[in-house]
Amino acid sequence: MEQKIRKIPMRQCLGCNEHRPKREMLRVLRTPEGEITLDFTGKKSGRGAYICPKATCLKRARKSRRIEHALECGIPDGVYDSMETAIMEEFGE
């Protein structure tokens, strides 16, 4: 009996444009209430966009405003700063 091969969901980073497995990516989330946060679990409700867990990818996506375009809303500088701090603390990048 053959073992079934599972499909691994892939996502594209908004910073470096690389395709990677969804589990390796970090999800930026716009909640139904309009709040922008990082979703480390990948299971929270809302519209999501993916970046690599690196501060450099966040900076590139911030500069090109790709996260704002993907989430269909504006993101204040303070939110970007807090996301960068969270990435530094979580991944030491």
GUKE-997620 format. One record per atom (N, C-alpha, C, CB): residue number from 0; residue in three letters; chain; atom name; z, y, x. Coordinates in steps of 0.1 Angstrom, whole numbers, plus 5000, padded with zeros to 4 digits. Each point is the difference from the previous one (the first is absolute). Glycine has a CB too. Layout:
<rs>
{NUM, 'ala', 'A', 'CA', {Z, Y, X}}
...
</rs>
This chain:
<rs>
{0, 'met', 'A', 'N', {5000, 4988, 5008}}
{0, 'met', 'A', 'CA', {5000, 5012, 4992}}
{0, 'met', 'A', 'C', {5000, 5013, 5009}}
{0, 'met', 'A', 'CB', {5012, 4987, 4981}}
{1, 'glu', 'A', 'N', {4979, 5022, 5016}}
{1, 'glu', 'A', 'CA', {4999, 5012, 5008}}
{1, 'glu', 'A', 'C', {5010, 5010, 4996}}
{1, 'glu', 'A', 'CB', {4976, 4996, 5003}}
{2, 'gln', 'A', 'N', {5029, 5011, 5007}}
{2, 'gln', 'A', 'CA', {5009, 5011, 4997}}
{2, 'gln', 'A', 'C', {4993, 5012, 4996}}
{2, 'gln', 'A', 'CB', {5016, 4991, 5017}}
{3, 'lys', 'A', 'N', {4988, 5016, 4973}}
{3, 'lys', 'A', 'CA', {4993, 5012, 4994}}
{3, 'lys', 'A', 'C', {5003, 5011, 5010}}
{3, 'lys', 'A', 'CB', {5002, 4992, 4976}}
{4, 'ile', 'A', 'N', {4987, 5015, 5027}}
{4, 'ile', 'A', 'CA', {5001, 5012, 5009}}
{4, 'ile', 'A', 'C', {5003, 5012, 4991}}
{4, 'ile', 'A', 'CB', {4984, 4990, 5018}}
{5, 'arg', 'A', 'N', {5027, 5017, 4986}}
{5, 'arg', 'A', 'CA', {5004, 5012, 4992}}
{5, 'arg', 'A', 'C', {4993, 5012, 5005}}
{5, 'arg', 'A', 'CB', {5022, 4990, 4995}}
{6, 'lys', 'A', 'N', {4974, 5018, 4996}}
{6, 'lys', 'A', 'CA', {4993, 5013, 5004}}
{6, 'lys', 'A', 'C', {5011, 5010, 5004}}
{6, 'lys', 'A', 'CB', {4980, 4995, 4985}}
{7, 'ile', 'A', 'N', {5018, 5012, 5026}}
{7, 'ile', 'A', 'CA', {5010, 5010, 5005}}
{7, 'ile', 'A', 'C', {4995, 5013, 4995}}
{7, 'ile', 'A', 'CB', {5007, 4986, 5020}}
{8, 'pro', 'A', 'N', {5000, 5022, 4972}}
{8, 'pro', 'A', 'CA', {4996, 5013, 4996}}
{8, 'pro', 'A', 'C', {4999, 5010, 5011}}
{8, 'pro', 'A', 'CB', {5010, 4995, 4977}}
{9, 'met', 'A', 'N', {4979, 5012, 5025}}
{9, 'met', 'A', 'CA', {4998, 5009, 5011}}
{9, 'met', 'A', 'C', {5001, 5014, 4994}}
{9, 'met', 'A', 'CB', {4986, 4984, 5013}}
{10, 'arg', 'A', 'N', {5019, 5026, 4995}}
{10, 'arg', 'A', 'CA', {5000, 5014, 4996}}
{10, 'arg', 'A', 'C', {4995, 5008, 5012}}
{10, 'arg', 'A', 'CB', {5019, 4996, 4984}}
{11, 'gln', 'A', 'N', {4975, 5016, 5013}}
{11, 'gln', 'A', 'CA', {4995, 5009, 5011}}
{11, 'gln', 'A', 'C', {5010, 5011, 5002}}
{11, 'gln', 'A', 'CB', {4976, 4994, 4994}}
{12, 'cys', 'A', 'N', {5026, 5008, 5019}}
{12, 'cys', 'A', 'CA', {5009, 5011, 5004}}
{12, 'cys', 'A', 'C', {4993, 5013, 4998}}
{12, 'cys', 'A', 'CB', {5012, 4985, 5017}}
{13, 'leu', 'A', 'N', {4995, 5025, 4977}}
{13, 'leu', 'A', 'CA', {4994, 5013, 4998}}
{13, 'leu', 'A', 'C', {5000, 5009, 5013}}
{13, 'leu', 'A', 'CB', {5008, 4999, 4976}}
{14, 'gly', 'A', 'N', {4999, 4996, 5034}}
{14, 'gly', 'A', 'CA', {5001, 5007, 5013}}
{14, 'gly', 'A', 'C', {4989, 4996, 5009}}
{14, 'gly', 'A', 'CB', {5024, 5003, 4997}}
{15, 'cys', 'A', 'N', {4976, 4984, 5006}}
{15, 'cys', 'A', 'CA', {4990, 4994, 5010}}
{15, 'cys', 'A', 'C', {4989, 4993, 4995}}
{15, 'cys', 'A', 'CB', {5019, 4998, 5015}}
{16, 'asn', 'A', 'N', {4980, 5000, 4971}}
{16, 'asn', 'A', 'CA', {4989, 4993, 4993}}
{16, 'asn', 'A', 'C', {4999, 4985, 5003}}
{16, 'asn', 'A', 'CB', {4988, 5021, 5000}}
{17, 'glu', 'A', 'N', {5023, 4973, 5007}}
{17, 'glu', 'A', 'CA', {5000, 4986, 5003}}
{17, 'glu', 'A', 'C', {5004, 4992, 4987}}
{17, 'glu', 'A', 'CB', {5005, 5005, 5024}}
{18, 'his', 'A', 'N', {4988, 4983, 4974}}
{18, 'his', 'A', 'CA', {5004, 4991, 4990}}
{18, 'his', 'A', 'C', {5011, 4991, 5005}}
{18, 'his', 'A', 'CB', {4977, 5002, 4989}}
{19, 'arg', 'A', 'N', {5034, 4996, 5005}}
{19, 'arg', 'A', 'CA', {5010, 4991, 5004}}
{19, 'arg', 'A', 'C', {5006, 4993, 4988}}
{19, 'arg', 'A', 'CB', {5005, 5015, 5020}}
{20, 'pro', 'A', 'N', {5002, 4974, 4982}}
{20, 'pro', 'A', 'CA', {5007, 4994, 4989}}
{20, 'pro', 'A', 'C', {5010, 5009, 4993}}
{20, 'pro', 'A', 'CB', {4998, 4978, 5011}}
{21, 'lys', 'A', 'N', {5003, 5021, 4976}}
{21, 'lys', 'A', 'CA', {5008, 5009, 4992}}
{21, 'lys', 'A', 'C', {5015, 5000, 5005}}
{21, 'lys', 'A', 'CB', {4985, 4996, 4980}}
{22, 'arg', 'A', 'N', {5020, 4992, 5024}}
{22, 'arg', 'A', 'CA', {5014, 4999, 5004}}
{22, 'arg', 'A', 'C', {5003, 5008, 5013}}
{22, 'arg', 'A', 'CB', {5000, 4978, 4989}}
{23, 'glu', 'A', 'N', {4990, 5025, 5019}}
{23, 'glu', 'A', 'CA', {5002, 5007, 5012}}
{23, 'glu', 'A', 'C', {4999, 5015, 4998}}
{23, 'glu', 'A', 'CB', {4990, 4981, 5012}}
{24, 'met', 'A', 'N', {5006, 5024, 4976}}
{24, 'met', 'A', 'CA', {4998, 5014, 4997}}
{24, 'met', 'A', 'C', {5012, 5006, 4994}}
{24, 'met', 'A', 'CB', {4976, 4996, 4998}}
{25, 'leu', 'A', 'N', {5025, 5017, 5002}}
{25, 'leu', 'A', 'CA', {5010, 5008, 4994}}
{25, 'leu', 'A', 'C', {4994, 5007, 4988}}
{25, 'leu', 'A', 'CB', {5013, 5003, 5022}}
{26, 'arg', 'A', 'N', {4994, 4996, 4967}}
{26, 'arg', 'A', 'CA', {4994, 5006, 4987}}
{26, 'arg', 'A', 'C', {5007, 5013, 4998}}
{26, 'arg', 'A', 'CB', {4996, 4978, 4990}}
{27, 'val', 'A', 'N', {4995, 5033, 5008}}
{27, 'val', 'A', 'CA', {5005, 5013, 4996}}
{27, 'val', 'A', 'C', {4998, 5000, 4984}}
{27, 'val', 'A', 'CB', {4994, 5012, 5023}}
{28, 'leu', 'A', 'N', {5016, 4992, 4970}}
{28, 'leu', 'A', 'CA', {5001, 4998, 4986}}
{28, 'leu', 'A', 'C', {5001, 5013, 4992}}
{28, 'leu', 'A', 'CB', {5010, 4977, 5004}}
{29, 'arg', 'A', 'N', {4982, 5025, 4986}}
{29, 'arg', 'A', 'CA', {5003, 5011, 4990}}
{29, 'arg', 'A', 'C', {5005, 4993, 4988}}
{29, 'arg', 'A', 'CB', {4982, 5015, 5009}}
{30, 'thr', 'A', 'N', {5031, 4988, 4988}}
{30, 'thr', 'A', 'CA', {5006, 4993, 4988}}
{30, 'thr', 'A', 'C', {4995, 5007, 4987}}
{30, 'thr', 'A', 'CB', {5021, 4995, 5014}}
{31, 'pro', 'A', 'N', {4981, 4998, 4975}}
{31, 'pro', 'A', 'CA', {4996, 5006, 4987}}
{31, 'pro', 'A', 'C', {5006, 5014, 4997}}
{31, 'pro', 'A', 'CB', {4998, 4976, 4992}}
{32, 'glu', 'A', 'N', {5014, 5026, 5015}}
{32, 'glu', 'A', 'CA', {5006, 5014, 4998}}
{32, 'glu', 'A', 'C', {4994, 5010, 5009}}
{32, 'glu', 'A', 'CB', {5021, 4989, 4994}}
{33, 'gly', 'A', 'N', {4970, 5007, 5016}}
{33, 'gly', 'A', 'CA', {4993, 5009, 5009}}
{33, 'gly', 'A', 'C', {5007, 5001, 5013}}
{33, 'gly', 'A', 'CB', {4993, 5013, 4980}}
{34, 'glu', 'A', 'N', {5017, 4980, 5023}}
{34, 'glu', 'A', 'CA', {5007, 5000, 5013}}
{34, 'glu', 'A', 'C', {4992, 4992, 5010}}
{34, 'glu', 'A', 'CB', {5022, 5002, 4989}}
{35, 'ile', 'A', 'N', {4977, 5003, 5024}}
{35, 'ile', 'A', 'CA', {4993, 4994, 5011}}
{35, 'ile', 'A', 'C', {5010, 4993, 5009}}
{35, 'ile', 'A', 'CB', {4981, 5017, 4999}}
{36, 'thr', 'A', 'N', {5018, 4970, 5003}}
{36, 'thr', 'A', 'CA', {5010, 4993, 5009}}
{36, 'thr', 'A', 'C', {4992, 4989, 5007}}
{36, 'thr', 'A', 'CB', {5019, 5005, 4984}}
{37, 'leu', 'A', 'N', {4989, 4989, 5026}}
{37, 'leu', 'A', 'CA', {4995, 4988, 5007}}
{37, 'leu', 'A', 'C', {5005, 4988, 4993}}
{37, 'leu', 'A', 'CB', {4999, 5013, 5022}}
{38, 'asp', 'A', 'N', {4993, 4977, 4976}}
{38, 'asp', 'A', 'CA', {5004, 4988, 4993}}
{38, 'asp', 'A', 'C', {4999, 4989, 5011}}
{38, 'asp', 'A', 'CB', {4991, 5008, 4977}}
{39, 'phe', 'A', 'N', {5021, 4989, 5028}}
{39, 'phe', 'A', 'CA', {5000, 4989, 5011}}
{39, 'phe', 'A', 'C', {4998, 4986, 4994}}
{39, 'phe', 'A', 'CB', {5015, 5015, 5013}}
{40, 'thr', 'A', 'N', {4988, 4983, 4974}}
{40, 'thr', 'A', 'CA', {4999, 4987, 4994}}
{40, 'thr', 'A', 'C', {4986, 4998, 4995}}
{40, 'thr', 'A', 'CB', {5024, 5001, 4993}}
{41, 'gly', 'A', 'N', {4969, 5009, 5003}}
{41, 'gly', 'A', 'CA', {4986, 4999, 4995}}
{41, 'gly', 'A', 'C', {5000, 4996, 4985}}
{41, 'gly', 'A', 'CB', {4993, 4994, 5023}}
{42, 'lys', 'A', 'N', {5018, 5006, 4970}}
{42, 'lys', 'A', 'CA', {5001, 4995, 4986}}
{42, 'lys', 'A', 'C', {5004, 5011, 4990}}
{42, 'lys', 'A', 'CB', {5006, 4978, 5010}}
{43, 'lys', 'A', 'N', {4997, 5034, 4994}}
{43, 'lys', 'A', 'CA', {5004, 5010, 4991}}
{43, 'lys', 'A', 'C', {4988, 5005, 4991}}
{43, 'lys', 'A', 'CB', {5018, 5007, 5016}}
{44, 'ser', 'A', 'N', {4986, 4998, 4973}}
{44, 'ser', 'A', 'CA', {4990, 5004, 4990}}
{44, 'ser', 'A', 'C', {4994, 5014, 5004}}
{44, 'ser', 'A', 'CB', {5012, 4986, 4982}}
{45, 'gly', 'A', 'N', {4975, 5015, 5017}}
{45, 'gly', 'A', 'CA', {4994, 5013, 5002}}
{45, 'gly', 'A', 'C', {4986, 4998, 5008}}
{45, 'gly', 'A', 'CB', {5023, 5011, 5000}}
{46, 'arg', 'A', 'N', {4971, 5000, 5003}}
{46, 'arg', 'A', 'CA', {4987, 5000, 5007}}
{46, 'arg', 'A', 'C', {5003, 5000, 5015}}
{46, 'arg', 'A', 'CB', {4988, 5012, 4981}}
{47, 'gly', 'A', 'N', {5005, 4979, 5026}}
{47, 'gly', 'A', 'CA', {5003, 4998, 5014}}
{47, 'gly', 'A', 'C', {4988, 5002, 5009}}
{47, 'gly', 'A', 'CB', {5017, 4984, 4994}}
{48, 'ala', 'A', 'N', {4986, 5020, 5018}}
{48, 'ala', 'A', 'CA', {4990, 5001, 5011}}
{48, 'ala', 'A', 'C', {5007, 4994, 5012}}
{48, 'ala', 'A', 'CB', {4989, 5022, 4991}}
{49, 'tyr', 'A', 'N', {5002, 4973, 5018}}
{49, 'tyr', 'A', 'CA', {5006, 4992, 5011}}
{49, 'tyr', 'A', 'C', {4997, 5007, 5014}}
{49, 'tyr', 'A', 'CB', {4997, 4979, 4986}}
{50, 'ile', 'A', 'N', {5013, 5020, 5023}}
{50, 'ile', 'A', 'CA', {4998, 5004, 5014}}
{50, 'ile', 'A', 'C', {5006, 4990, 5009}}
{50, 'ile', 'A', 'CB', {5000, 5024, 4993}}
{51, 'cys', 'A', 'N', {4996, 4975, 5019}}
{51, 'cys', 'A', 'CA', {5007, 4992, 5010}}
{51, 'cys', 'A', 'C', {5014, 5005, 5003}}
{51, 'cys', 'A', 'CB', {4978, 4994, 5011}}
{52, 'pro', 'A', 'N', {5031, 4998, 4992}}
{52, 'pro', 'A', 'CA', {5014, 5005, 5002}}
{52, 'pro', 'A', 'C', {5001, 5007, 5014}}
{52, 'pro', 'A', 'CB', {5009, 4981, 4986}}
{53, 'lys', 'A', 'N', {4983, 5029, 5016}}
{53, 'lys', 'A', 'CA', {5000, 5008, 5013}}
{53, 'lys', 'A', 'C', {5000, 5014, 4996}}
{53, 'lys', 'A', 'CB', {4988, 4982, 5013}}
{54, 'ala', 'A', 'N', {5019, 5026, 4995}}
{54, 'ala', 'A', 'CA', {5001, 5015, 4997}}
{54, 'ala', 'A', 'C', {4986, 5006, 5003}}
{54, 'ala', 'A', 'CB', {5024, 5000, 5006}}
{55, 'thr', 'A', 'N', {4968, 4994, 5003}}
{55, 'thr', 'A', 'CA', {4987, 5006, 5003}}
{55, 'thr', 'A', 'C', {4991, 4999, 4988}}
{55, 'thr', 'A', 'CB', {5003, 4994, 5025}}
{56, 'cys', 'A', 'N', {4997, 4995, 4968}}
{56, 'cys', 'A', 'CA', {4992, 4998, 4989}}
{56, 'cys', 'A', 'C', {5004, 5009, 4988}}
{56, 'cys', 'A', 'CB', {4996, 4976, 5006}}
{57, 'leu', 'A', 'N', {5017, 5027, 4993}}
{57, 'leu', 'A', 'CA', {5005, 5009, 4990}}
{57, 'leu', 'A', 'C', {4995, 5014, 5003}}
{57, 'leu', 'A', 'CB', {5020, 4986, 4996}}
{58, 'lys', 'A', 'N', {4980, 5018, 5017}}
{58, 'lys', 'A', 'CA', {4996, 5013, 5004}}
{58, 'lys', 'A', 'C', {4985, 5002, 4998}}
{58, 'lys', 'A', 'CB', {5018, 5000, 5017}}
{59, 'arg', 'A', 'N', {4974, 4990, 4986}}
{59, 'arg', 'A', 'CA', {4985, 5001, 4997}}
{59, 'arg', 'A', 'C', {4998, 5001, 4985}}
{59, 'arg', 'A', 'CB', {4995, 4986, 5020}}
{60, 'ala', 'A', 'N', {5011, 5006, 4972}}
{60, 'ala', 'A', 'CA', {4998, 5001, 4985}}
{60, 'ala', 'A', 'C', {5005, 5013, 4995}}
{60, 'ala', 'A', 'CB', {5003, 4975, 4999}}
{61, 'arg', 'A', 'N', {5008, 5031, 5007}}
{61, 'arg', 'A', 'CA', {5005, 5013, 4996}}
{61, 'arg', 'A', 'C', {4990, 5011, 5003}}
{61, 'arg', 'A', 'CB', {5023, 4992, 5003}}
{62, 'lys', 'A', 'N', {4971, 5007, 5009}}
{62, 'lys', 'A', 'CA', {4991, 5010, 5004}}
{62, 'lys', 'A', 'C', {4987, 5000, 4992}}
{62, 'lys', 'A', 'CB', {5009, 4998, 5023}}
{63, 'ser', 'A', 'N', {4986, 4991, 4973}}
{63, 'ser', 'A', 'CA', {4988, 4999, 4992}}
{63, 'ser', 'A', 'C', {5003, 5000, 4985}}
{63, 'ser', 'A', 'CB', {4990, 4987, 5019}}
{64, 'arg', 'A', 'N', {5022, 5013, 4977}}
{64, 'arg', 'A', 'CA', {5005, 5001, 4986}}
{64, 'arg', 'A', 'C', {4995, 4988, 4992}}
{64, 'arg', 'A', 'CB', {4999, 5025, 5002}}
{65, 'arg', 'A', 'N', {4999, 4964, 5005}}
{65, 'arg', 'A', 'CA', {4995, 4988, 4993}}
{65, 'arg', 'A', 'C', {5011, 4994, 4990}}
{65, 'arg', 'A', 'CB', {4985, 4995, 5020}}
{66, 'ile', 'A', 'N', {5028, 5006, 4984}}
{66, 'ile', 'A', 'CA', {5010, 4995, 4991}}
{66, 'ile', 'A', 'C', {5000, 5008, 4987}}
{66, 'ile', 'A', 'CB', {5014, 4992, 5020}}
{67, 'glu', 'A', 'N', {4985, 5021, 4981}}
{67, 'glu', 'A', 'CA', {5000, 5009, 4988}}
{67, 'glu', 'A', 'C', {4988, 4996, 4991}}
{67, 'glu', 'A', 'CB', {5012, 5019, 5013}}
{68, 'his', 'A', 'N', {4977, 4979, 4993}}
{68, 'his', 'A', 'CA', {4988, 4996, 4993}}
{68, 'his', 'A', 'C', {5002, 4987, 4993}}
{68, 'his', 'A', 'CB', {4985, 5013, 5016}}
{69, 'ala', 'A', 'N', {5020, 4977, 4991}}
{69, 'ala', 'A', 'CA', {5002, 4987, 4994}}
{69, 'ala', 'A', 'C', {5010, 4999, 4989}}
{69, 'ala', 'A', 'CB', {4994, 4991, 5022}}
{70, 'leu', 'A', 'N', {5017, 5017, 4979}}
{70, 'leu', 'A', 'CA', {5010, 5001, 4990}}
{70, 'leu', 'A', 'C', {4998, 5010, 4989}}
{70, 'leu', 'A', 'CB', {5016, 4993, 5018}}
{71, 'glu', 'A', 'N', {4973, 5015, 4984}}
{71, 'glu', 'A', 'CA', {4996, 5010, 4990}}
{71, 'glu', 'A', 'C', {5010, 5010, 4997}}
{71, 'glu', 'A', 'CB', {4986, 4983, 4990}}
{72, 'cys', 'A', 'N', {5021, 5022, 5021}}
{72, 'cys', 'A', 'CA', {5010, 5010, 4998}}
{72, 'cys', 'A', 'C', {5002, 5007, 5014}}
{72, 'cys', 'A', 'CB', {5011, 4988, 4980}}
{73, 'gly', 'A', 'N', {4995, 5024, 5020}}
{73, 'gly', 'A', 'CA', {5004, 5007, 5012}}
{73, 'gly', 'A', 'C', {5013, 4995, 5005}}
{73, 'gly', 'A', 'CB', {4988, 5020, 4993}}
{74, 'ile', 'A', 'N', {5014, 4980, 5020}}
{74, 'ile', 'A', 'CA', {5012, 4995, 5007}}
{74, 'ile', 'A', 'C', {5006, 5011, 5008}}
{74, 'ile', 'A', 'CB', {4991, 4976, 5000}}
{75, 'pro', 'A', 'N', {5021, 5029, 4998}}
{75, 'pro', 'A', 'CA', {5006, 5010, 5008}}
{75, 'pro', 'A', 'C', {5003, 4995, 5014}}
{75, 'pro', 'A', 'CB', {5010, 5010, 4979}}
{76, 'asp', 'A', 'N', {4990, 5000, 5030}}
{76, 'asp', 'A', 'CA', {5003, 4997, 5014}}
{76, 'asp', 'A', 'C', {5013, 4993, 5002}}
{76, 'asp', 'A', 'CB', {4987, 5019, 5007}}
{77, 'gly', 'A', 'N', {5023, 4984, 4986}}
{77, 'gly', 'A', 'CA', {5014, 4994, 5001}}
{77, 'gly', 'A', 'C', {4999, 4985, 4997}}
{77, 'gly', 'A', 'CB', {5010, 5021, 4993}}
{78, 'val', 'A', 'N', {4981, 4975, 4998}}
{78, 'val', 'A', 'CA', {4999, 4986, 4996}}
{78, 'val', 'A', 'C', {4994, 4992, 5012}}
{78, 'val', 'A', 'CB', {4998, 5006, 4975}}
{79, 'tyr', 'A', 'N', {4991, 5000, 5031}}
{79, 'tyr', 'A', 'CA', {4994, 4994, 5012}}
{79, 'tyr', 'A', 'C', {5010, 4999, 5011}}
{79, 'tyr', 'A', 'CB', {4978, 5010, 4993}}
{80, 'asp', 'A', 'N', {5030, 5000, 5009}}
{80, 'asp', 'A', 'CA', {5010, 4999, 5011}}
{80, 'asp', 'A', 'C', {5010, 4989, 4998}}
{80, 'asp', 'A', 'CB', {4997, 5025, 5003}}
{81, 'ser', 'A', 'N', {5008, 4974, 4984}}
{81, 'ser', 'A', 'CA', {5010, 4989, 4997}}
{81, 'ser', 'A', 'C', {4993, 4986, 5001}}
{81, 'ser', 'A', 'CB', {5012, 5016, 4985}}
{82, 'met', 'A', 'N', {4975, 4983, 5012}}
{82, 'met', 'A', 'CA', {4993, 4987, 5002}}
{82, 'met', 'A', 'C', {4999, 4997, 5015}}
{82, 'met', 'A', 'CB', {4987, 5004, 4978}}
{83, 'glu', 'A', 'N', {5010, 5006, 5030}}
{83, 'glu', 'A', 'CA', {4999, 4998, 5014}}
{83, 'glu', 'A', 'C', {5013, 4995, 5006}}
{83, 'glu', 'A', 'CB', {4982, 5017, 5001}}
{84, 'thr', 'A', 'N', {5029, 4990, 4995}}
{84, 'thr', 'A', 'CA', {5014, 4996, 5004}}
{84, 'thr', 'A', 'C', {5003, 4986, 4996}}
{84, 'thr', 'A', 'CB', {5007, 5024, 4999}}
{85, 'ala', 'A', 'N', {4990, 4972, 4989}}
{85, 'ala', 'A', 'CA', {5002, 4986, 4995}}
{85, 'ala', 'A', 'C', {4993, 4990, 5008}}
{85, 'ala', 'A', 'CB', {5004, 5009, 4977}}
{86, 'ile', 'A', 'N', {4983, 4994, 5026}}
{86, 'ile', 'A', 'CA', {4992, 4991, 5008}}
{86, 'ile', 'A', 'C', {5006, 4998, 5014}}
{86, 'ile', 'A', 'CB', {4980, 5007, 4987}}
{87, 'met', 'A', 'N', {5025, 5004, 5019}}
{87, 'met', 'A', 'CA', {5006, 5000, 5014}}
{87, 'met', 'A', 'C', {5012, 4991, 4999}}
{87, 'met', 'A', 'CB', {4991, 5023, 5005}}
{88, 'glu', 'A', 'N', {5018, 4979, 4985}}
{88, 'glu', 'A', 'CA', {5012, 4992, 4999}}
{88, 'glu', 'A', 'C', {4998, 4986, 4997}}
{88, 'glu', 'A', 'CB', {5011, 5020, 4991}}
{89, 'glu', 'A', 'N', {4979, 4977, 5000}}
{89, 'glu', 'A', 'CA', {4998, 4986, 4996}}
{89, 'glu', 'A', 'C', {4992, 4992, 5011}}
{89, 'glu', 'A', 'CB', {4999, 5008, 4976}}
{90, 'phe', 'A', 'N', {4991, 4998, 5030}}
{90, 'phe', 'A', 'CA', {4992, 4993, 5009}}
{90, 'phe', 'A', 'C', {5001, 5004, 5015}}
{90, 'phe', 'A', 'CB', {4984, 4997, 4981}}
{91, 'gly', 'A', 'N', {5023, 5014, 5021}}
{91, 'gly', 'A', 'CA', {5002, 5005, 5014}}
{91, 'gly', 'A', 'C', {4987, 5004, 5007}}
{91, 'gly', 'A', 'CB', {5019, 4985, 5001}}
{92, 'glu', 'A', 'N', {4971, 5020, 4991}}
{92, 'glu', 'A', 'CA', {4987, 5003, 5005}}
{92, 'glu', 'A', 'C', {5000, 5014, 5006}}
{92, 'glu', 'A', 'CB', {4989, 4985, 4984}}
</rs>
